[in-house]
Amino acid sequence: MPKQFYTLSFLFAHLFIQCQSPTNEDTALPYDFDNPNKVLDLGNDLREISGLAWWNTDTLVAIEDERGDLYFLSTSTGKVLLKTEFEDDGDYEGIAVKDRTVYVLRSDGDVYKVEEPLSDDPDTDKNETDLSKSHDTEGLFYDKDRDLLLIACKAEEDDYYGYRTVFGLTPDDKDIERKPFLLIDEEDLIERLHIRYGNRLGSSFKPSGLARHPQNGDLYVLSAANSLLAVFDENQDMKEILRLSYPHTNQMEGICFAPDGTLFISSEGGTGKIAVFKKYMDE
């Protein structure tokens, strides 16, 4: 049989497999994750954005891994509107906002409360929580309805083998609530992922950021590992698991929502970017 026939057969088979590969178009979530409405280019100076939070009508606040600075960013251009130092450099992995107070999470579980963050000399107080470096804490979100800081742990804890944990911390308390706020069954999650996409994807989910949808209460949890997004309803049941394959959602570390449901996802590596997804339908 001619060599050209084998080549054409391979190409057609490859195209057929590609056509049969699942996409994110059939998700019940109200976003087109394959096509962000906008991508904010933050440049080389902010290529390690590790946490993102909503500040006000036209401003986000972010932190960069290894720098003790807060960055206030334009929601339309990504331009740095203000930069303030809150602490010495360190491995900072999450950020949250309560009213006009900023909370910053370090990878060893310490939480920094930053008051007057817009001033030249913010007032910073460190809470050394019961969590430690072994938990590898990566995501932080302020849950307004519950008055609770949610802390996502990337590492698996001995007491909860097979699960990824999200702990709660009341903002003015020192002690973590030892019963996890959310347990993510990693085996179940990966099984659902493989049913959707096939076994070619990885077999781990390591939370790197989280935020609650302001309109329906769903909790969105990112995993930079394997570029995954898991969504849990208010009963903490898993509602959706997706792989976000768009180039600007690789190494996802930061996530937040605007009050109207617009979703912002930041990525580490290369030049810093924030992908912006606007709702295209009501749920």
C-alpha positions, -999 to +999 in steps of 0.1 A: +000+000+000+015+034-009+031+054+019+008+084+010-022+063+019-009+055+054-001+092+059-036+103+048-052+076+070-033+088+100-043+124+094-080+115+090-078+093+122-062+122+141-089+146+129-116+122+139-102+118+174-099+156+177-135+160+166-146+134+192-127+151+220-150+167+245-150+205+248-163+228+274-192+239+253-217+215+270-210+228+305-239+242+325-217+270+337-226+304+322-191+311+306-174+303+274-141+292+289-125+285+255-129+322+245-124+349+272-140+382+264-107+399+272-072+392+283-054+418+304-017+417+298+002+426+330+037+425+316+069+409+330+068+428+363+036+409+373+042+375+358+039+357+392+004+368+403-006+343+429-038+358+443-066+380+431-096+397+447-123+422+438-118+457+452-145+480+437-162+490+405-131+492+384-103+478+405-088+444+414-063+439+441-035+413+436-004+398+452+026+384+435+045+354+447+075+363+468+068+400+472+052+417+501+033+442+480-004+448+471-012+457+435-044+476+427-052+469+390-076+484+365-103+459+355-103+473+320-066+475+312-047+456+339-026+487+346-012+491+381-031+520+397-013+517+431+013+496+447+017+494+485+041+474+506+024+455+535+052+432+546+087+418+539+090+395+509+077+360+514+058+331+497+023+348+494-003+327+478-038+341+484-057+374+489-092+383+501-111+415+509-135+422+537-150+457+534-117+478+530-095+454+549-072+431+529-061+396+540-031+379+526-023+342+529+013+328+531+021+293+520+028+283+556-007+291+567+000+325+582-027+352+575-018+389+573-045+415+581-038+447+562-058+477+573-057+511+554-042+493+524-043+524+502-021+544+526+016+548+523+021+529+556-006+502+559-012+486+594-004+449+591-011+422+617+001+386+613-020+357+625+001+325+629-026+300+624-025+263+632-018+255+596+018+250+586+041+247+556+031+210+553-004+221+543+009+242+514-019+267+517-026+284+483-061+299+481-079+325+502-114+339+499-137+359+522-171+344+524-193+374+532-225+354+540-207+333+566-181+360+577-154+334+571-121+333+554-118+301+534-083+287+531-075+260+505-047+236+511-028+222+481-012+193+501-030+163+514-035+161+552-029+129+571-062+132+589-081+134+556-063+110+533-076+111+498-092+145+502-081+181+495-092+204+523-106+239+526-106+253+562-125+282+577-111+311+597-132+338+613-114+371+604-109+383+639-101+349+655-067+333+657-077+297+655-086+277+624-118+257+625-103+222+626-133+206+610-128+214+573-153+237+556-151+216+525-136+182+517-128+175+481-128+138+473-099+137+448-106+102+436-142+110+428-132+143+411-106+126+389-130+098+380-155+124+368-127+142+349-117+110+331-153+102+322-156+136+306-122+139+289-107+104+289-078+090+308-052+111+290-054+138+317-034+138+350-046+123+382-043+150+407-062+181+419-043+206+440-063+237+449-046+270+440-074+295+443-111+298+451-140+323+449-177+321+454-201+332+426-219+363+439-253+354+423-258+317+429-234+309+457-214+283+438-178+279+450-153+278+422-120+261+430-089+262+407-062+237+404-030+249+386-020+213+384-037+200+352-055+234+346-087+223+364-118+241+376-141+224+401-174+240+410-194+231+442-230+242+450-241+256+483-246+221+496-210+214+488-218+189+462-196+189+431-215+205+403-189+206+375-153+197+368-136+212+337-102+214+322-094+249+311-072+245+281-070+281+268-034+294+269-042+323+292-056+300+318-025+279+323-009+278+358-040+294+373-034+309+407-059+338+412-097+339+408-124+364+417-158+377+406-173+411+400-208+416+415-224+411+381-208+377+377-179+386+355-151+362+362-113+370+364-087+343+364-050+351+366-021+330+355+015+327+365+045+323+342+055+341+310+040+375+311+013+380+337-022+377+323-058+379+336-085+363+315-119+380+318-151+359+312-184+376+311-216+357+317-234+348+284-265+333+298-286+330+330-284+298+349 
